[in-house]
Each structure stands twice: as C-alpha cells, then as structure tokens.
Amino acid sequence: DSLNLRGEKREETERKDGKNVYAMERSYGFFQRNIPLNCEIDTDKVDAVFKNGVLSVTLAKTPAAQAKTKKIPIR
C-alpha cells in the first residue's frame, strides 16, 4: 500500500585553473522515501522512467478503485 523509493547520490566536482587543480569536492549519500498510496494500484501496470535526472513513476488504478472515484463539478 505504499511506493518505496531508494537511491544513491554521487557527485564529484573539480575546479581547475589551467593545468592545476585547486578544489575537489565529493558528495555521497543514500536516500529513501516512502509514499503511502490511498487507493488500489494495478502492480502489473506500474512504469518508471529515469531521464535527465528526473524519475517519472506512472501508477494505474485497478478497475475497482476507478469505480470509487467521485467527480466534483467546477462552477
């Protein structure tokens, strides 16, 4: 009933002045996020794409969860 995301961040930067390196920084770390889902998800139709540093996750509701949706008219 939740979406769990885990990953690792690795970043290295190096500043040069011609041939000499005058600064080098390294940053490493693990992260984890747990996102609770309040409806039923069809696990066979879950899709995730990582492109240009952005993670896009598509979750499809089950037919039973789609039947429970309520439309609210906008005035």
SULPEDA-V22092 format. One record per helix or strand. SS is the DSSP state (a for helix, b for strand). FROM is the first residue (numbers start at 1). LEN is the number of residues. Records with the same first field share a line. If there is no record, write none. Layout:
SS=FROM-LEN / FROM-LEN
This chain:
b=2-16 / 20-17 / 41-1 / 47-5 / 54-5 / 61-1
a=43-3 / 63-5
